[in-house]
Amino acid sequence: MCADSCLPKLDSFAKKLGCGGCIQKSDRCFDDFISPMIDFVHFEDPRNVTELRPIFMHHRFPKQLGPGNVPAGGSLQLFALQFRIALTERLSLIAVKDGYAIDSSEGALDGLLDSGWADVTAGLKYNLIRNVKSGTLLSAGFTYEIPMGSEQTLQAVGDGEFHFFATGGQRFLDGNAHVLSSVGFQMPVDQSVQSTTVHWNNHIDVRCHDKVYLFTENSWWHWTDDADTGSAFGVSGLDLLNLGDTAVEGNDVVTQNVGLKLKPKRNMELGMAYEFPLTDFEDIIRDRWTFDAIVRY
């Protein structure tokens, strides 16, 4: 045990919920790390943790979509709640996508998109490498997106999709700087109605005070296969929508964010980040604000 609990009431509740040890405490030997914020559905923290993480996102769409310059614009707001449960010292259950989206889109998207529930995505993560002395972490896992969201919110498409990923982290400067990186492959069960992607996410942070971190992150998406049926806008929907586009194979989009995290206590995080595209091709992102709060057991 690397630290004592800072929230005894939460610990007491988690012990009761844990049914005598079914839920394990978060790994306390990497408390100097912070969780990534960009592409939060796919960029998984490499640590083994038990936590609740509410998220609010304000996402703006480009004024035009794809090579055809289809009129679009407007925005979407998402209210979501992630959770992670450490089942053993190395294995955890993760739920990374859910929530309710409020549609304020314009143009062509206004006719396709409406407010409603997001799909639910859950899976398992296993910690492969954990070196406390060097501050090195490596984990791998998978998730399955259950097509149970609202069809009018461009969810519940096909038979769901799997995401296979590896994620790692490294401590630098005695815990005052950290690098995280993850790679993943997103594979639909029914590839005729959803496109296939690979993605690579990176994070670097610097602790400028005991409780304050500055960070920047980037996310690269590459589409390896089109859907056989669907729209032909030339955009897919990134981590938000399932457009099932027939003209996205070979597309690449890179986004960057800058952000700030506060850690008022050892097992609490409050974060905010502003994200924007670096490539001329934007898919469905003009820019995005993301806010999160994390409480860990």
URQUI-V90280 format. One record per backbone hydrogen bond with DSSP energy under -0.5 kcal/mol. NH is the residue of the N-H (numbers start at 1). CO is the residue of the C=O. E is the energy in kcal/mol with one decimal. If there is no record, write none. Layout:
nh->[NH & NH]
co->[CO & CO]
e->[E & E]
This chain:
nh->[11 & 12 & 13 & 14 & 15 & 16 & 17 & 18 & 19 & 20 & 22 & 24 & 24 & 27 & 28 & 30 & 31 & 33 & 40 & 42 & 43 & 44 & 49 & 51 & 52 & 53 & 54 & 55 & 56 & 57 & 58 & 59 & 59 & 60 & 61 & 65 & 68 & 69 & 70 & 72 & 73 & 75 & 76 & 77 & 78 & 79 & 80 & 80 & 82 & 83 & 84 & 85 & 86 & 87 & 87 & 88 & 92 & 93 & 94 & 95 & 96 & 97 & 100 & 101 & 102 & 103 & 104 & 106 & 108 & 109 & 110 & 111 & 111 & 112 & 112 & 113 & 114 & 116 & 118 & 120 & 121 & 122 & 123 & 124 & 125 & 126 & 127 & 128 & 128 & 129 & 131 & 132 & 135 & 136 & 137 & 138 & 139 & 140 & 141 & 142 & 143 & 144 & 145 & 146 & 146 & 147 & 148 & 150 & 153 & 154 & 155 & 160 & 161 & 162 & 163 & 164 & 165 & 166 & 167 & 168 & 169 & 170 & 171 & 172 & 175 & 176 & 176 & 177 & 178 & 179 & 180 & 181 & 182 & 183 & 184 & 185 & 186 & 187 & 187 & 188 & 189 & 190 & 191 & 193 & 194 & 196 & 197 & 198 & 199 & 200 & 201 & 202 & 203 & 204 & 205 & 206 & 207 & 208 & 208 & 209 & 212 & 213 & 214 & 215 & 216 & 217 & 218 & 219 & 220 & 221 & 222 & 223 & 224 & 224 & 225 & 227 & 228 & 229 & 231 & 240 & 241 & 242 & 243 & 243 & 246 & 250 & 251 & 253 & 255 & 256 & 257 & 258 & 259 & 260 & 261 & 262 & 263 & 268 & 269 & 270 & 271 & 272 & 273 & 274 & 275 & 276 & 277 & 278 & 279 & 285 & 286 & 286 & 287 & 288 & 289 & 290 & 291 & 292 & 293 & 294 & 295 & 296 & 297]
co->[7 & 8 & 9 & 10 & 11 & 12 & 13 & 14 & 16 & 15 & 18 & 22 & 86 & 48 & 26 & 27 & 28 & 30 & 37 & 39 & 39 & 42 & 47 & 84 & 295 & 82 & 293 & 80 & 291 & 78 & 289 & 57 & 76 & 287 & 74 & 70 & 233 & 66 & 65 & 63 & 62 & 104 & 59 & 102 & 57 & 100 & 55 & 78 & 53 & 95 & 51 & 93 & 24 & 85 & 91 & 91 & 125 & 85 & 123 & 83 & 121 & 121 & 79 & 116 & 77 & 101 & 75 & 73 & 71 & 106 & 107 & 107 & 108 & 108 & 109 & 109 & 152 & 101 & 99 & 146 & 97 & 144 & 94 & 142 & 92 & 140 & 90 & 126 & 138 & 138 & 136 & 130 & 131 & 131 & 169 & 129 & 167 & 126 & 165 & 124 & 163 & 122 & 161 & 120 & 144 & 145 & 146 & 117 & 150 & 151 & 150 & 157 & 145 & 187 & 143 & 185 & 141 & 183 & 139 & 181 & 137 & 179 & 135 & 177 & 172 & 172 & 173 & 172 & 205 & 170 & 203 & 168 & 201 & 166 & 199 & 164 & 197 & 162 & 185 & 186 & 160 & 160 & 189 & 190 & 190 & 225 & 186 & 222 & 184 & 220 & 182 & 218 & 180 & 216 & 178 & 214 & 176 & 206 & 212 & 212 & 209 & 261 & 206 & 259 & 204 & 257 & 202 & 255 & 200 & 253 & 198 & 251 & 196 & 222 & 196 & 245 & 192 & 192 & 243 & 237 & 237 & 154 & 236 & 241 & 231 & 223 & 248 & 221 & 219 & 276 & 217 & 274 & 215 & 272 & 213 & 270 & 211 & 265 & 294 & 262 & 292 & 260 & 290 & 258 & 288 & 256 & 286 & 254 & 254 & 282 & 60 & 284 & 60 & 275 & 58 & 273 & 56 & 271 & 54 & 269 & 52 & 267 & 50]
e->[-2.3 & -2.5 & -2.1 & -2.7 & -2.2 & -1.8 & -2.4 & -2.0 & -1.1 & -0.9 & -3.2 & -0.5 & -3.4 & -2.4 & -0.6 & -0.6 & -0.9 & -1.6 & -0.7 & -1.6 & -2.8 & -1.2 & -0.8 & -2.3 & -2.1 & -2.7 & -0.7 & -2.6 & -2.7 & -2.1 & -2.7 & -0.6 & -3.0 & -2.8 & -2.2 & -2.5 & -0.6 & -1.8 & -2.3 & -2.9 & -1.1 & -1.1 & -2.6 & -2.3 & -2.4 & -2.4 & -2.7 & -0.5 & -2.6 & -1.8 & -2.0 & -2.9 & -0.5 & -0.6 & -2.3 & -2.0 & -2.5 & -2.8 & -2.5 & -2.7 & -1.5 & -1.2 & -2.4 & -3.1 & -3.2 & -0.6 & -2.5 & -2.3 & -3.2 & -1.1 & -0.7 & -0.7 & -0.7 & -0.6 & -0.8 & -3.0 & -2.1 & -2.0 & -2.7 & -1.3 & -2.1 & -1.7 & -2.6 & -1.6 & -2.4 & -3.2 & -2.4 & -0.7 & -2.2 & -2.2 & -2.6 & -0.7 & -1.6 & -1.8 & -2.5 & -2.0 & -3.2 & -2.2 & -2.2 & -2.0 & -2.0 & -2.7 & -3.1 & -3.6 & -0.7 & -0.5 & -2.4 & -2.9 & -1.4 & -1.8 & -1.5 & -1.2 & -0.8 & -2.9 & -2.3 & -2.2 & -2.4 & -2.2 & -2.9 & -2.8 & -2.1 & -2.3 & -1.8 & -3.0 & -1.0 & -0.8 & -1.3 & -1.6 & -1.7 & -2.1 & -2.4 & -2.1 & -2.4 & -2.2 & -2.2 & -2.3 & -2.8 & -3.0 & -0.6 & -0.5 & -2.7 & -0.6 & -0.8 & -1.4 & -0.7 & -1.8 & -1.6 & -2.4 & -2.2 & -2.0 & -2.6 & -2.5 & -2.5 & -2.1 & -2.2 & -2.7 & -2.9 & -0.8 & -1.5 & -1.3 & -0.8 & -2.8 & -2.5 & -2.1 & -2.1 & -1.4 & -1.9 & -2.3 & -2.7 & -2.7 & -2.5 & -2.0 & -2.1 & -0.6 & -1.3 & -2.4 & -1.3 & -2.1 & -0.9 & -2.1 & -1.9 & -1.5 & -2.3 & -0.5 & -2.6 & -3.1 & -2.4 & -1.9 & -2.3 & -2.8 & -2.6 & -1.7 & -2.6 & -2.3 & -2.5 & -3.0 & -2.3 & -1.7 & -1.9 & -2.4 & -2.6 & -2.0 & -2.1 & -2.5 & -3.1 & -2.6 & -0.5 & -3.6 & -1.2 & -2.4 & -3.1 & -0.6 & -1.1 & -2.0 & -2.6 & -2.4 & -2.8 & -1.9 & -1.8 & -2.7 & -2.1 & -2.5 & -2.7]
